[in-house]
Amino acid sequence: MSQKTYRAAAIGHTGAGNFGHGLHTPYKEIENVEFVAVSDPNEEGREKAAAEAGASRSYADYRDMLEKEELDIVSVCPRWTVEHLDMITACLEADCHVYTEKPMTSTLADGDIIVETAKARGLKVAVAHQAVYLPATHAIRQMLNDGKIGTIQAIYASGKQDRRGGGEDMIVLGTHLFNMMRFFVGDVAWMQSHVTTNGEEVASGGDHEPTEPVGPVAGDCINSYFAFKNGVSGFFQSRRDQAGSGRYGMEIVGSEGIFSLRGDVANRLMVYPYPVLVPSNPDQAWEAMDLDQTPFSSGNELAIRDLIDAAENDRKPISAAEDAVAALEMILGAYASQLSGQRVPFPIANREHPLS
């Protein structure tokens, strides 16, 4: 571990995405980090966050905090994407590395600005796709690379499919799934999608208000197909108000077996070690695999440790800003395909939101 002590802080906004999924609290466990401050325009939220994170100082304005504190790392915590671009670029301009909540931005253009700004300033931006930091996820990727289920042929991913099912499910939870699909099999060459609301084709102007401001969303049913550059086929589906739990996750189909990842999409792995799924054969059953049980909640701490290592060794974080942009392409490409009625090649030429 580096001998340097990193000074860290967090930006939140109570009532506008709050402090996300606890991005201000994991620094306590990291030996070479001193967590010094939080900012939040809401006084009550600011005091609560400071107590939770053990911060000695707090600010109403994050710009004031960035100016007065000598910082190395800042967590940009709100779940809402509305302020992310301004917050992240302000941190970068203050020469701070950034750990940000997902989705990072609601448009590709905003994501591009963050990627370019970080690169120009020699700084790192990591994104809270916590699952890809877990040891279990890395073990799964190694098994895939080692041919545990043969040659990977397809990935079938499913959103949570609750009341947000369709467009909002696709950006809020789909960003985790798409990031993980790319973690396993690489970049997308092109995609095509079908987006409907109440069985009717979504057309221009057919977006609806999400429960939280994460950019325009549309459709209560989405089916997307992804052609990965290495020949793997990817599929994503989300329908609103589907009964039962446990839909969120993915199946990875290989020439000699199937992996099933459900729930937090990392610590629960079932394997079907046969080339063809035959439910009627009692001798061919699914098997549970024993993986490292590091909880999903530890993903934030692992991400910050990885961010520090990435900064010290000048490498890309495991889930970097450019990965967040690539996952967002898989989301916004669904609308671009639906509205044009055509497949959409990557990288997508139009960097603005297709629904805007």
N, C-alpha and C positions, 0 to 999 in steps of 0.2 A: 504493500500500500504506500501511496505517496506520503511524504513527510509534510506536505502543505496542508494547512487548515483552510478549508473553504468557508466563506461567509455566505449564508443563504437567507432568503426572505420569500414571502409569498404574497401574491395579489389575489384578493377575492372581492366579491360584490354581493353582499347579502340582499336577497330579493331579486337578483339578476344572475342567477346561476350559482350563487353562494361560493363555497370553497370546493365545489365539485365533489369528487369521490375521495376526499381527504388528502389532497395533494400537498397540504401544508404540514401534515403531521409525521411523515416517515423519517424526517431528518434526525430525530432523537436517537435513532438506532445506529447512525453512521458516525463512526469514531472521529473522523477527520473533518467533520462539518460543525460549524457553530451557527445555529439558527438565531438570527438577531431581530427580525422585524416582520410585521404583517401590515398590509394596507386594506382598507375597506371603507367606503364612504358611509356605511351604516355603523353608528357608534356601538350599538349593542352587539352586532355581529363581529365588529372589530375586536372588542374586549373578549368575546367568547373564543374567537380564533387564536388570539394571542395567548390565552390561557391554555388552550388545547396544544398549541405548538411549542409553548415555553419561550415565547418571544419577549424580550425585555422592552421593546419599543413598538409603537403602532402609529399608523398614519391614516388620515382620511383620504389622501390623494397619493396614488402610487407614483406619480411623477415626482412628488416631494420626497418620497422614500428613496427613489432611485438617485436623486440628486444628493441627498444628505448622507446616505449610507454607502460604505465601500463594500460592494457585493460581488460575488463570483457566480452565484446560481440563483435564479428566481423561478418559483413555481407560479405559473399563470393558471389559476384554479377554476374560474367559473365554468359551469357546464354550458351556458349560453355562448354562442359563437360571436355575438354582436360586437363585443369589445376586443376580441382576441387579436386582430391584426394590430390595433393601436397598442395594446399592452405588450405583445411580443416584440414588436419593432422597437418600442421604447426601451425594453430590457436589453435588446441587442445593441442599441445605440449607446447604452450605458455600459457596454462591454461585459454583459452577463450572459452566461449560458442559460438555457431555458428548458424547463420541464413543463409541458402544457397539457391541459385536459383535451380530450377528444370530444367531438370532431374539432380538428384544429381550426378550420375555416369553413365557410359555407360556399365559397367559390374557389375555383382553381386559380384565378387571377390573384386573389389574396394569398393563397398558399404559395404561389410562385414568388411573390414579393418576400415572404418570410424566408424561403429557401435561398433566394439570391442575396438577401441582406445578411443572413448568417454566413454564407460562403464568403462574401466580400469582406466581412469583419473577422473571419477566421474563428467563428463561434459555433457551438453545437446546439441544436434544438432536438429534444427527445419528446415523444408523444405518449400519452397514457393509454397505450394498447397493452394493458398489464399482462395479458395471457402469454404474449411472446417472450416475456422475460423469465417465465417460470422454468425451472429445470425440467419439468415433465414435458413441456413443449419442445425443448431442445432434444430430449430423449426420443420423442416421437419423430422429429425430423431426421435424426440419425438412423432410426429404424427404417424409415422410408428410403433414405439414401443407401442403406445396406441391403435393400430388397426384401424386407420382412414380408411384404405382401406383393412381391414381384414388381413389375413395371406399373407405375401410377398411370391410370387411364382417365379417371374422372373424380371430381369433388362435388358433392351435393350438399349445399349449405342452406340452412333454414333460420329465419329470424324467430324472435320470441312469439310473434303472431298474436299479441294481446290487443288491447284497444287501440294501440298505435300501429297495428299491422298495416303493411303497405309502405308508403313513403317515409313515414317517421321512423318506423321500425328499421327501415333500410339504412338511414343515416345514423341513428342513435346506437343501434346494436350491430347493424351490418358493417359498420366501419371496423369493428373488431374482427368479424368473420373475413372480410376482404383482405385485411392486413395479414391475417393468419394464412389465408390461401396463398398469398404472395410469398409469405415466409416459407411455405412448404414447396411451392412449385415455380416461383419466379413471376416474370412480367406477363401482362396481357397483351396480345396482338390486336384483337378487336372484340366487340361484344354486340349483342342484339337483345332487345327486350320487348315485353308486352306488358303494358300498364293499363289497368282498368279501374273504374269506380262503379260499384253496383252493376257490374257486367258490361258497362259502356266504355268504349275507348276514351282514354284521356287525351284531350286536345289542348291547344294553347289556351291559357287562362283557366285551366281546370285544376289549379292547385287549391289546397285548403290550409287553414291555420293549424300548425302543430301545437301540441300542449306546451312546448317550450320553444323559444326562438332559436332554431338551428338552420334557418334558411327556408325557402319555399319547399313544400312537399306536395306530392300528388299521388292519388291512387290508393285504393284499399286492397288491391291485389297486384303483386308484381312478380313476374317470372323473367329472369335474366339468364342469358347464356354467354359464357366467356371462352374465347379461344386463346389459351395460353401459348406463348411463343414456343414452348417445348412440346406442344402437341396434346397436352392435357386439356380435357373439356371441363369447364366449371359451370355450375348451376346454382342459382339463388332463388328462393321463393319466400314470399311473405303475404299472408292473408289476414285481414282484420278479424278479431274476436273468434279465434279458433279455440275450441274447448280443450281442456287438459294442459298440463305443464310438460316440460321436457322436450319441447320442439326445437329449442334453440341449440344450434351446434352444427355438426357436419359429419358426413360419411366420406371416407376416402377409399375409392375402389381401385384395387390393383389387379394384375393378371392372375395373382395367386391367393388373393384374400381381400378382406375389407377391414378398415379401421372405423370405429364409431366413436366420435367425441361429442359428448352432450353436456349440458349444464354450463360450467364455466369454460368449456372447450379446451381443457388442458389436463386436469388431474383425474378425469374419469375416462379411461380408455378401454373399450371392448374390441376384441379382434375376432374375426371369423376367418380362420386359417385355411379356407378352401376356395378354389377358383370360381365356384358357382354357388349362389345362395339357394339351398334346398331345404325349406322349412319342414318338409315332411320326413326328412331323414334324421332320426333321433341320434345317430352317431356323429352328426355334424352340428355342433352347438357353438354359440358364442362363448368366448372366454374372456374373463376380466384380466387385465394386465396390471401388475403391481408397479406403480410409478412413484417417484418422489412426491410426497404430499405437502409440499410447500403451498400454503393457502393462496388463493387469488389475491387476498388483501395484502400480501407481501410484495405484490407486483410493483407498487410505487417505490418501495425501498430499493428493490433490485434495479429498477429503471434509473434511479438517481445514482446508484453505485456504477451502473453501466455508463451513464452520462459523464461521470467524473473520469472513468477510465478512457472513454472516447476522447475527452478533451486532452488528457495527458498523452495519449498515443496518436492523436490526430487521425482518428478513424470515425466512421459513421456509427452513431448509436444504433442499437438493435432495431428500434422503431423510431426512425428519424423524421424530420419534417417532410422530406421527399417521399417517404413511405406513406405518410398521411395524405399527401396530394395524390399519390397513386391509388390509394383506397377510395378517395373522394371521386376520382375519375370513374371508378367502377360503380359508384352511386349515381353521379350526374349523367353518366353515359346511358343509364336506363331511360332517362327522360329525353335525351338527345335522340336515341334510337326510336322511342315511341313516337315522338313528334315528327320525325323525318320518315318513319316507316322503313328505315334502312339500318344495316350494320354500321357501327361507329368504330373507325380505326383509332388506335392509340399511338402517340399522345393525341388527345382531343384538341382540335384546332381552336374551337371556341372556348375561351377560358372563363367566360361569364356563366352565370347560372342559366340553364336552358329554359327554366320556367319564368325567368325575369324578362 
